Amino acid sequence: MACADDCHKEIPKERPTLWGSAAVRASSLAWAFAVFALVAGWLDVKPLIQYLLYAAAIASGAFYFAREALSELVKERVVGIELLMTIAIIAAAALGQWREAALVACLYSITEALEGFTIQRTRHAIRALMDLVPPKARVLRGGTELEVDVKDVSVGERIVVRPGESIPVDGIVRDGASAIDESPITGESMPVERAVGAPVFAGTINGNGALVIETTKRFEDNTVSKIIDLVESAQRQKGKSQLFVERFGQIYSPVVLLSAIGVALIPWIVGLDAMLWLRRAVSFLVAASPCALAVSTPVTLVAAIGSAARRGVLIKGGSVVEALGRVRAVALDKTGTLTFGRPEVTAVHATNGDEQAVLRLAAAVEHFSEHPLASAITQAAQKRGLSIPPATDFRAITAAGVRGQVEGKWVAVLKPSAAQAEGLVLEESEATWHLTAQEQGQTVLAVLLDRELFGLISVADTIRPESAELVRSLKAAGVQQVLMLTGDNQGTARAIAARVGIEEFYAGLLPQDKVAQIQALRAKYGDVAMVGDGINDAPALAAATVGIAMGTRGSDAALAAADVALMADDLSKLRYAFELGRRSRRIIVQNITLSAIIVVGLVVGTFAADLSMFSAVLSHEGSEVLIILNGLRAALR
């Protein structure tokens, strides 16, 4: 369908305005000529002037879609809706029905222009994100702060962002701390605290703290640019319903044209009133044109994709929107999806009751280690405000732990198995504590002071607070099966699954094993979604009907393989994505059904009730406006 030329142009960088559309201006001019013609008729002005005014209205209103019709016919050998409407206008004028011909041109032109404007406005809303990125950045070069074009900032440079300013590039905080408003990018409504080592994104807004940021991406590769590229590409992709409608239209439109010719010629051949049936043929041509059917799907899909992007959910195409609405089973990765993907200290057990002393001494020797568990212990001590004493004679023991001298004593942090190999025997209370932590899927470390047990520390990958609610909400939303796939061990997987309410899980999986599980789910349920974030999840994401990646911390491979990216790493957005898919599918079905009913009703009315062309045009174009408005509901939450 033509969209009055505006849909086929590149998305403009300037915000589209109604009067800025050439198609809208041409349609407005057509309406002006038509009104003048009607007034001239009431004032008994000479018929020639009336005809000229109607002709001017027809020329202005039909210019864009008649040109599109001719182009499709000559270049593509396609009989489209535009050609049907153009022929109807010419035939009506030839029959002396100038008013009706002008009405067809005016109504069809304005609905086409409004459709094009609506789609352009919806698509352009995503480009507005680019305005969030400041054109300049303050770069630290040679000890001097220089203001340069943001496109000239290289990876690895350090920039200064003052309170209240937009962050110009993706990077990592190297100095300072602040609350960042990430809502334009991730849809997160509350400011997020960012300190040294935390990632920040272009287009987000700094709060009340000054930051020094080391850039990790160039301007053209930043998060904002990625969002815009993904959404623009997605909105050019068509859903299955849209492809069906277009294929149907390629057959239906020529049939309508041939049927109209038959309605005009056959009665004349058999001796019936030729003029009566010629008028009915023209009315039939208007009534049977599938305008509303053609617009029923693309408006809905474009509105849904644009709305999702503004909420931090990137959907890569119209077919993905529809597939989200069909999903019946959801497979969730554990690490980085249901959990944060980083270990944290969950509990400390001290033999003498002084938990802070245990954590303080453990952090002293772990401070030199780069192991993730060491970072968890060090960060836990820092969060509790403990002063970490210096350690000397540090040694890392392969596959066992670390040890060193702290305040004149030997301190070791070891796996319990390594500690037991050195002769350590756990007392009953410590053994019970150890066993309970293991059953909950936690890793336990023994802290030794001069070869005697001083305490135990449990560390685990913490569960996202929204994980349990997500599982409940997916089941409530109609998802028949929610399960977990993980490469982690059976005990940890069982503990996590129990805490989030997942009944079925598979542990110890390699990437190919996850793919096999997805294939088995597809055989059983049909449409399956896979949610993950790591490189090892990429094959399973590609194998699923819909692959969903955790966007801000997801690997590049996972994002490339996925159909949907959750930019805020917020699992609550997952429920929104499925609800959006289901709502969009319902709207598409409503639009297609309504379009079909209206076309059938108008066609029957043309012959059974001798429906006039005037009535057919009003009903037909009014239904198209209704379909467009209904399609835009996909953007409403």
TORLO-844108 format. One record per residue (C-alpha): z negated, x, y; residue number from 1. Coordinates in pm, whole numbers, always signed. Layout:
% TORLO-844108
- w u v k
- Z X Y NUM .
...
//
This chain:
% TORLO-844108
- w u v k
- +0 +0 +0 1 .
- +90 +133 +340 2 .
- -229 +123 +548 3 .
- +5 +121 +845 4 .
- +71 +494 +819 5 .
- -279 +596 +924 6 .
- -410 +643 +569 7 .
- -152 +904 +486 8 .
- -230 +1142 +770 9 .
- -483 +1424 +755 10 .
- -832 +1314 +844 11 .
- -856 +1360 +1221 12 .
- -1119 +1595 +1361 13 .
- -1189 +1351 +1644 14 .
- -1373 +1030 +1561 15 .
- -1113 +753 +1515 16 .
- -1128 +475 +1771 17 .
- -979 +130 +1728 18 .
- -749 +161 +2028 19 .
- -664 +517 +1928 20 .
- -469 +386 +1626 21 .
- -96 +351 +1701 22 .
- -75 +75 +1441 23 .
- -352 -122 +1613 24 .
- -178 -82 +1951 25 .
- +153 -199 +1805 26 .
- -12 -500 +1642 27 .
- -192 -586 +1967 28 .
- +139 -575 +2150 29 .
- +290 -804 +1887 30 .
- +7 -1053 +1936 31 .
- +60 -1042 +2312 32 .
- +432 -1123 +2275 33 .
- +351 -1402 +2028 34 .
- +99 -1559 +2268 35 .
- +352 -1539 +2554 36 .
- +608 -1708 +2331 37 .
- +366 -1992 +2245 38 .
- +279 -2038 +2612 39 .
- +649 -2039 +2699 40 .
- +698 -2316 +2444 41 .
- +421 -2527 +2597 42 .
- +574 -2478 +2940 43 .
- +924 -2576 +2817 44 .
- +1070 -2238 +2909 45 .
- +1428 -2184 +2798 46 .
- +1457 -2145 +2417 47 .
- +1637 -1811 +2456 48 .
- +1334 -1660 +2630 49 .
- +1107 -1796 +2357 50 .
- +1328 -1643 +2089 51 .
- +1331 -1309 +2268 52 .
- +950 -1308 +2294 53 .
- +916 -1396 +1924 54 .
- +1169 -1125 +1839 55 .
- +967 -873 +2041 56 .
- +651 -980 +1854 57 .
- +829 -936 +1521 58 .
- +967 -593 +1615 59 .
- +628 -465 +1736 60 .
- +427 -608 +1448 61 .
- +667 -517 +1166 62 .
- +760 -170 +1291 63 .
- +518 +35 +1078 64 .
- +522 -160 +754 65 .
- +899 -229 +768 66 .
- +958 +144 +812 67 .
- +730 +210 +515 68 .
- +916 -51 +309 69 .
- +1253 +109 +384 70 .
- +1120 +456 +303 71 .
- +978 +342 -32 72 .
- +1300 +163 -122 73 .
- +1536 +448 -29 74 .
- +1333 +753 -130 75 .
- +1126 +621 -419 76 .
- +1331 +321 -536 77 .
- +1015 +112 -513 78 .
- +994 -255 -420 79 .
- +654 -276 -253 80 .
- +448 -536 -74 81 .
- +580 -418 +261 82 .
- +937 -498 +151 83 .
- +834 -847 +39 84 .
- +676 -917 +377 85 .
- +974 -771 +565 86 .
- +1221 -990 +372 87 .
- +998 -1294 +429 88 .
- +1004 -1229 +806 89 .
- +1382 -1183 +816 90 .
- +1440 -1495 +605 91 .
- +1205 -1706 +817 92 .
- +1378 -1594 +1137 93 .
- +1717 -1669 +980 94 .
- +1595 -2021 +903 95 .
- +1493 -2065 +1266 96 .
- +1121 -2041 +1187 97 .
- +1059 -1787 +1462 98 .
- +696 -1883 +1509 99 .
- +621 -1840 +1138 100 .
- +812 -1512 +1121 101 .
- +616 -1376 +1419 102 .
- +289 -1496 +1264 103 .
- +363 -1307 +941 104 .
- +441 -990 +1139 105 .
- +128 -1022 +1355 106 .
- -118 -1108 +1080 107 .
- +14 -859 +827 108 .
- +30 -581 +1086 109 .
- -327 -632 +1203 110 .
- -472 -645 +851 111 .
- -278 -330 +761 112 .
- -391 -156 +1079 113 .
- -754 -258 +1029 114 .
- -744 -140 +669 115 .
- -611 +198 +775 116 .
- -863 +227 +1058 117 .
- -1151 +129 +829 118 .
- -1060 +390 +570 119 .
- -1007 +658 +834 120 .
- -1342 +581 +998 121 .
- -1521 +592 +664 122 .
- -1360 +922 +567 123 .
- -1410 +1073 +911 124 .
- -1785 +1005 +897 125 .
- -1812 +1297 +656 126 .
- -1629 +1528 +896 127 .
- -1898 +1451 +1153 128 .
- -2115 +1690 +954 129 .
- -1913 +1976 +1099 130 .
- -2049 +1891 +1442 131 .
- -2396 +1977 +1313 132 .
- -2298 +2343 +1279 133 .
- -2330 +2525 +1612 134 .
- -2020 +2718 +1723 135 .
- -2223 +3030 +1805 136 .
- -2488 +3233 +1623 137 .
- -2734 +3495 +1748 138 .
- -2682 +3801 +1528 139 .
- -2908 +4108 +1511 140 .
- -2680 +4411 +1529 141 .
- -2808 +4761 +1601 142 .
- -3143 +4625 +1710 143 .
- -2978 +4400 +1967 144 .
- -2946 +4022 +1961 145 .
- -2579 +3927 +2018 146 .
- -2426 +3581 +2047 147 .
- -2103 +3566 +1844 148 .
- -1869 +3301 +1709 149 .
- -2019 +3161 +1389 150 .
- -1689 +3230 +1209 151 .
- -1737 +3601 +1277 152 .
- -2076 +3627 +1105 153 .
- -2053 +3831 +783 154 .
- -2250 +3795 +461 155 .
- -2569 +4002 +470 156 .
- -2615 +3992 +847 157 .
- -2937 +3866 +1002 158 .
- -2939 +3587 +1259 159 .
- -3209 +3437 +1479 160 .
- -3263 +3060 +1490 161 .
- -3505 +2928 +1749 162 .
- -3710 +2604 +1729 163 .
- -3503 +2288 +1757 164 .
- -3171 +2460 +1691 165 .
- -2921 +2389 +1414 166 .
- -2884 +2656 +1148 167 .
- -2527 +2791 +1167 168 .
- -2489 +2947 +820 169 .
- -2630 +2932 +469 170 .
- -2889 +3203 +410 171 .
- -3238 +3311 +308 172 .
- -3538 +3325 +540 173 .
- -3644 +3689 +593 174 .
- -3899 +3637 +868 175 .
- -4091 +3335 +998 176 .
- -4169 +2990 +866 177 .
- -4074 +2641 +980 178 .
- -4024 +2279 +876 179 .
- -3651 +2217 +834 180 .
- -3482 +1878 +876 181 .
- -3238 +1881 +584 182 .
- -3147 +1510 +603 183 .
- -2789 +1568 +729 184 .
- -2709 +1772 +416 185 .
- -2937 +1658 +135 186 .
- -3041 +1311 +249 187 .
- -3408 +1419 +228 188 .
- -3589 +1208 +486 189 .
- -3895 +1434 +534 190 .
- -3884 +1787 +682 191 .
- -3906 +2062 +419 192 .
- -4126 +2368 +467 193 .
- -3926 +2692 +446 194 .
- -4087 +3038 +452 195 .
- -3983 +3394 +364 196 .
- -3756 +3398 +61 197 .
- -3659 +3030 +84 198 .
- -3295 +2921 +112 199 .
- -3167 +2732 +416 200 .
- -2837 +2554 +474 201 .
- -2587 +2533 +755 202 .
- -2609 +2207 +947 203 .
- -2982 +2161 +894 204 .
- -3216 +2157 +1195 205 .
- -3495 +2405 +1251 206 .
- -3837 +2265 +1338 207 .
- -4104 +2437 +1545 208 .
- -4087 +2792 +1412 209 .
- -3852 +3080 +1491 210 .
- -3663 +3214 +1189 211 .
- -3474 +3529 +1099 212 .
- -3218 +3441 +834 213 .
- -3008 +3671 +617 214 .
- -2668 +3509 +562 215 .
- -2550 +3452 +205 216 .
- -2216 +3282 +277 217 .
- -1945 +3296 +538 218 .
- -1883 +2996 +763 219 .
- -1589 +2866 +559 220 .
- -1794 +2881 +237 221 .
- -2114 +2718 +364 222 .
- -2272 +2400 +234 223 .
- -2122 +2179 +506 224 .
- -1769 +2304 +438 225 .
- -1823 +2254 +65 226 .
- -1936 +1895 +118 227 .
- -1638 +1814 +339 228 .
- -1386 +1970 +97 229 .
- -1536 +1791 -202 230 .
- -1548 +1450 -36 231 .
- -1200 +1470 +114 232 .
- -1062 +1572 -224 233 .
- -1258 +1295 -395 234 .
- -1133 +1027 -158 235 .
- -774 +1124 -239 236 .
- -837 +1075 -609 237 .
- -786 +728 -748 238 .
- -1001 +528 -983 239 .
- -876 +362 -1300 240 .
- -881 +18 -1138 241 .
- -677 +144 -845 242 .
- -423 +309 -1074 243 .
- -398 -13 -1275 244 .
- -344 -220 -960 245 .
- -74 +19 -839 246 .
- +107 +19 -1174 247 .
- +78 -358 -1185 248 .
- +218 -381 -833 249 .
- +520 -170 -925 250 .
- +615 -436 -1178 251 .
- +479 -742 -1001 252 .
- +647 -694 -661 253 .
- +1006 -680 -797 254 .
- +930 -985 -1014 255 .
- +810 -1175 -705 256 .
- +1126 -1079 -515 257 .
- +1356 -1184 -799 258 .
- +1158 -1508 -845 259 .
- +1192 -1588 -475 260 .
- +1568 -1533 -497 261 .
- +1574 -1764 -799 262 .
- +1375 -2031 -615 263 .
- +1628 -2018 -331 264 .
- +1950 -2008 -535 265 .
- +1895 -2216 -850 266 .
- +1822 -2548 -670 267 .
- +2125 -2487 -446 268 .
- +2342 -2426 -754 269 .
- +2227 -2749 -919 270 .
- +2282 -2948 -599 271 .
- +1928 -2990 -465 272 .
- +1829 -2960 -99 273 .
- +1917 -2596 -31 274 .
- +1725 -2566 +298 275 .
- +1408 -2718 +150 276 .
- +1408 -2474 -140 277 .
- +1502 -2182 +83 278 .
- +1192 -2254 +296 279 .
- +984 -2281 -21 280 .
- +1125 -1950 -140 281 .
- +1011 -1782 +181 282 .
- +665 -1943 +155 283 .
- +648 -1834 -209 284 .
- +736 -1478 -109 285 .
- +438 -1467 +128 286 .
- +200 -1655 -103 287 .
- +273 -1439 -409 288 .
- +257 -1102 -231 289 .
- -35 -899 -381 290 .
- -165 -762 -49 291 .
- -529 -845 -112 292 .
- -501 -715 -469 293 .
- -362 -382 -349 294 .
- -645 -327 -101 295 .
- -919 -454 -334 296 .
- -999 -118 -493 297 .
- -925 +175 -254 298 .
- -1140 +40 +31 299 .
- -1433 -3 -208 300 .
- -1403 +345 -359 301 .
- -1359 +525 -27 302 .
- -1660 +342 +120 303 .
- -1873 +427 -186 304 .
- -1783 +799 -185 305 .
- -1844 +832 +189 306 .
- -2176 +649 +173 307 .
- -2294 +861 -122 308 .
- -2208 +1186 +57 309 .
- -2414 +1086 +358 310 .
- -2709 +1043 +121 311 .
- -2669 +1382 -40 312 .
- -2474 +1270 -349 313 .
- -2129 +1427 -379 314 .
- -1893 +1227 -602 315 .
- -1565 +1398 -685 316 .
- -1333 +1099 -717 317 .
- -1282 +725 -743 318 .
- -1264 +741 -1121 319 .
- -1612 +898 -1120 320 .
- -1752 +609 -914 321 .
- -1624 +365 -1175 322 .
- -1744 +581 -1464 323 .
- -2096 +590 -1318 324 .
- -2098 +213 -1343 325 .
- -2012 +226 -1714 326 .
- -2266 +489 -1829 327 .
- -2488 +370 -2113 328 .
- -2659 +696 -2214 329 .
- -2796 +980 -2003 330 .
- -2874 +1329 -2134 331 .
- -3108 +1538 -1918 332 .
- -3145 +1915 -1928 333 .
- -3507 +2028 -1907 334 .
- -3529 +2352 -1710 335 .
- -3432 +2302 -1346 336 .
- -3364 +1931 -1395 337 .
- -3673 +1757 -1527 338 .
- -3872 +2064 -1425 339 .
- -3848 +2289 -1119 340 .
- -3715 +2579 -1325 341 .
- -3983 +2823 -1208 342 .
- -4316 +2903 -1377 343 .
- -4645 +2825 -1204 344 .
- -5007 +2885 -1297 345 .
- -5144 +2559 -1434 346 .
- -5499 +2659 -1529 347 .
- -5742 +2952 -1542 348 .
- -6024 +2994 -1795 349 .
- -6292 +3255 -1724 350 .
- -6538 +3380 -1985 351 .
- -6801 +3424 -1715 352 .
- -6700 +3115 -1516 353 .
- -6549 +3309 -1223 354 .
- -6188 +3185 -1231 355 .
- -6102 +3342 -895 356 .
- -6204 +3685 -1022 357 .
- -5977 +3644 -1325 358 .
- -5681 +3545 -1110 359 .
- -5754 +3816 -853 360 .
- -5758 +4101 -1106 361 .
- -5454 +3967 -1293 362 .
- -5256 +3946 -969 363 .
- -5350 +4306 -885 364 .
- -5165 +4448 -1187 365 .
- -4893 +4181 -1200 366 .
- -4808 +4257 -838 367 .
- -4592 +4550 -956 368 .
- -4404 +4350 -1221 369 .
- -4077 +4167 -1162 370 .
- -4130 +3927 -1454 371 .
- -4123 +3553 -1357 372 .
- -4471 +3505 -1509 373 .
- -4600 +3789 -1293 374 .
- -4459 +3622 -983 375 .
- -4632 +3298 -1081 376 .
- -4971 +3471 -1107 377 .
- -4926 +3663 -781 378 .
- -4819 +3350 -592 379 .
- -5111 +3150 -734 380 .
- -5356 +3412 -605 381 .
- -5190 +3413 -263 382 .
- -5198 +3032 -242 383 .
- -5572 +3039 -308 384 .
- -5620 +3291 -28 385 .
- -5750 +3565 -257 386 .
- -5742 +3926 -141 387 .
- -5548 +4119 -403 388 .
- -5689 +4470 -454 389 .
- -5455 +4767 -511 390 .
- -5381 +4880 -864 391 .
- -5309 +5233 -982 392 .
- -5167 +5386 -1296 393 .
- -4956 +5073 -1353 394 .
- -4777 +5046 -1687 395 .
- -4551 +4778 -1828 396 .
- -4582 +4727 -2203 397 .
- -4252 +4609 -2352 398 .
- -4272 +4254 -2492 399 .
- -4650 +4255 -2445 400 .
- -4759 +4258 -2079 401 .
- -4889 +4498 -1813 402 .
- -5197 +4708 -1745 403 .
- -5340 +4927 -1470 404 .
- -5657 +5044 -1299 405 .
- -5820 +4812 -1047 406 .
- -6141 +4909 -865 407 .
- -6208 +5180 -1121 408 .
- -6165 +4958 -1427 409 .
- -5879 +4901 -1671 410 .
- -5721 +4559 -1634 411 .
- -5455 +4429 -1874 412 .
- -5261 +4102 -1878 413 .
- -5118 +4055 -2226 414 .
- -4974 +3798 -2457 415 .
- -5252 +3677 -2688 416 .
- -5065 +3817 -2988 417 .
- -5051 +4162 -2824 418 .
- -5418 +4141 -2730 419 .
- -5511 +4044 -3087 420 .
- -5308 +4338 -3217 421 .
- -5544 +4560 -3015 422 .
- -5841 +4405 -3193 423 .
- -5926 +4115 -2962 424 .
- -6076 +3811 -3136 425 .
- -6096 +3485 -2941 426 .
- -6424 +3296 -2946 427 .
- -6412 +2930 -3050 428 .
- -6406 +2794 -2693 429 .
- -6127 +3033 -2587 430 .
- -5929 +2962 -2906 431 .
- -5954 +2587 -2844 432 .
- -5845 +2631 -2481 433 .
- -5552 +2848 -2597 434 .
- -5441 +2596 -2861 435 .
- -5462 +2299 -2622 436 .
- -5250 +2479 -2362 437 .
- -4988 +2570 -2623 438 .
- -4968 +2210 -2745 439 .
- -4889 +2109 -2387 440 .
- -4595 +2349 -2380 441 .
- -4768 +2614 -2167 442 .
- -4756 +2992 -2199 443 .
- -5098 +3158 -2224 444 .
- -5183 +3512 -2107 445 .
- -5503 +3699 -2184 446 .
- -5673 +3898 -1906 447 .
- -5871 +4196 -2037 448 .
- -6127 +4398 -1841 449 .
- -6201 +4735 -2004 450 .
- -6063 +4601 -2335 451 .
- -6293 +4294 -2329 452 .
- -6161 +3940 -2277 453 .
- -6222 +3840 -1914 454 .
- -6022 +3517 -1909 455 .
- -5709 +3323 -1997 456 .
- -5432 +3204 -1769 457 .
- -5183 +2930 -1861 458 .
- -4841 +2927 -1701 459 .
- -4573 +2658 -1730 460 .
- -4252 +2537 -1576 461 .
- -4390 +2244 -1377 462 .
- -4243 +1897 -1409 463 .
- -4081 +1742 -1105 464 .
- -4307 +1459 -982 465 .
- -4017 +1213 -984 466 .
- -3908 +1286 -1345 467 .
- -4120 +1020 -1518 468 .
- -4023 +755 -1263 469 .
- -3657 +850 -1307 470 .
- -3672 +788 -1681 471 .
- -3837 +449 -1627 472 .
- -3591 +348 -1355 473 .
- -3286 +445 -1562 474 .
- -3405 +230 -1849 475 .
- -3479 -56 -1609 476 .
- -3130 -19 -1459 477 .
- -2965 -83 -1796 478 .
- -2919 +266 -1940 479 .
- -2963 +218 -2313 480 .
- -3064 +573 -2402 481 .
- -3227 +854 -2204 482 .
- -3276 +1180 -2392 483 .
- -3347 +1547 -2323 484 .
- -3142 +1849 -2428 485 .
- -3296 +2196 -2391 486 .
- -3269 +2550 -2514 487 .
- -3649 +2580 -2500 488 .
- -3875 +2578 -2806 489 .
- -3978 +2266 -2995 490 .
- -4340 +2263 -2874 491 .
- -4255 +2290 -2506 492 .
- -3977 +2033 -2539 493 .
- -4210 +1787 -2715 494 .
- -4477 +1826 -2445 495 .
- -4233 +1776 -2156 496 .
- -4063 +1479 -2323 497 .
- -4396 +1308 -2383 498 .
- -4508 +1355 -2022 499 .
- -4190 +1209 -1871 500 .
- -4153 +924 -2122 501 .
- -3852 +1047 -2320 502 .
- -3863 +947 -2686 503 .
- -3562 +1143 -2814 504 .
- -3511 +1513 -2747 505 .
- -3331 +1812 -2897 506 .
- -3472 +2165 -2858 507 .
- -3349 +2519 -2922 508 .
- -2992 +2430 -2827 509 .
- -2721 +2680 -2742 510 .
- -2442 +2572 -2502 511 .
- -2217 +2471 -2793 512 .
- -2501 +2269 -2945 513 .
- -2537 +2070 -2623 514 .
- -2165 +1995 -2629 515 .
- -2197 +1870 -2989 516 .
- -2483 +1639 -2890 517 .
- -2280 +1501 -2598 518 .
- -1985 +1435 -2827 519 .
- -2214 +1253 -3072 520 .
- -2353 +1041 -2788 521 .
- -2002 +953 -2667 522 .
- -1909 +843 -3017 523 .
- -2213 +614 -3024 524 .
- -2238 +485 -2666 525 .
- -1893 +543 -2515 526 .
- -1972 +653 -2160 527 .
- -2235 +927 -2129 528 .
- -2374 +1121 -1833 529 .
- -2510 +1474 -1859 530 .
- -2744 +1616 -1593 531 .
- -2798 +1993 -1569 532 .
- -2807 +2293 -1341 533 .
- -2746 +2616 -1530 534 .
- -2442 +2810 -1647 535 .
- -2536 +2712 -2002 536 .
- -2505 +2346 -1902 537 .
- -2147 +2376 -1772 538 .
- -1975 +2306 -2110 539 .
- -2189 +1995 -2169 540 .
- -2127 +1873 -1811 541 .
- -1753 +1902 -1871 542 .
- -1778 +1726 -2209 543 .
- -1966 +1423 -2072 544 .
- -1795 +1120 -1919 545 .
- -1982 +1206 -1599 546 .
- -2130 +1551 -1544 547 .
- -2405 +1563 -1280 548 .
- -2524 +1895 -1136 549 .
- -2839 +1970 -939 550 .
- -2659 +2085 -627 551 .
- -2873 +2318 -416 552 .
- -3002 +2533 -701 553 .
- -2729 +2461 -953 554 .
- -2507 +2747 -1064 555 .
- -2149 +2768 -933 556 .
- -2024 +2710 -1288 557 .
- -2230 +2392 -1321 558 .
- -2115 +2261 -983 559 .
- -1752 +2333 -1069 560 .
- -1777 +2155 -1406 561 .
- -1971 +1855 -1271 562 .
- -1829 +1529 -1137 563 .
- -2136 +1461 -921 564 .
- -2367 +1700 -732 565 .
- -2716 +1605 -614 566 .
- -2745 +1814 -299 567 .
- -3120 +1766 -255 568 .
- -3203 +1842 -621 569 .
- -3373 +1502 -591 570 .
- -3371 +1307 -917 571 .
- -3429 +979 -733 572 .
- -3070 +1018 -606 573 .
- -2959 +996 -968 574 .
- -3069 +634 -991 575 .
- -2890 +567 -660 576 .
- -2569 +717 -803 577 .
- -2576 +488 -1107 578 .
- -2661 +183 -895 579 .
- -2375 +271 -659 580 .
- -2135 +292 -953 581 .
- -2246 -44 -1091 582 .
- -2232 -210 -748 583 .
- -1887 -69 -678 584 .
- -1754 -190 -1012 585 .
- -1891 -539 -946 586 .
- -1727 -546 -603 587 .
- -1394 -427 -744 588 .
- -1405 -699 -1010 589 .
- -1495 -956 -745 590 .
- -1208 -846 -523 591 .
- -951 -842 -801 592 .
- -1064 -1182 -928 593 .
- -1066 -1336 -581 594 .
- -723 -1190 -504 595 .
- -576 -1333 -823 596 .
- -729 -1678 -762 597 .
- -595 -1690 -406 598 .
- -245 -1584 -509 599 .
- -232 -1842 -790 600 .
- -371 -2113 -560 601 .
- -117 -2039 -285 602 .
- +175 -2026 -528 603 .
- +75 -2359 -683 604 .
- +23 -2505 -336 605 .
- +369 -2391 -227 606 .
- +536 -2611 -487 607 .
- +280 -2882 -565 608 .
- +171 -2956 -208 609 .
- +474 -2818 -22 610 .
- +249 -2565 +152 611 .
- +403 -2452 +478 612 .
- +471 -2089 +551 613 .
- +225 -2109 +842 614 .
- -58 -2215 +608 615 .
- +41 -1960 +345 616 .
- +31 -1678 +598 617 .
- -308 -1779 +738 618 .
- -462 -1813 +391 619 .
- -303 -1497 +256 620 .
- -394 -1264 +542 621 .
- -737 -1419 +585 622 .
- -812 -1339 +222 623 .
- -710 -978 +277 624 .
- -958 -941 +562 625 .
- -1226 -1096 +337 626 .
- -1143 -846 +60 627 .
- -1172 -552 +300 628 .
- -1510 -668 +428 629 .
- -1636 -723 +74 630 .
- -1517 -376 -28 631 .
- -1715 -218 +255 632 .
- -2034 -359 +99 633 .
- -2016 -63 -140 634 .
- -2143 +150 +147 635 .
- -2455 -64 +190 636 .
- -2767 +38 +4 637 .
//
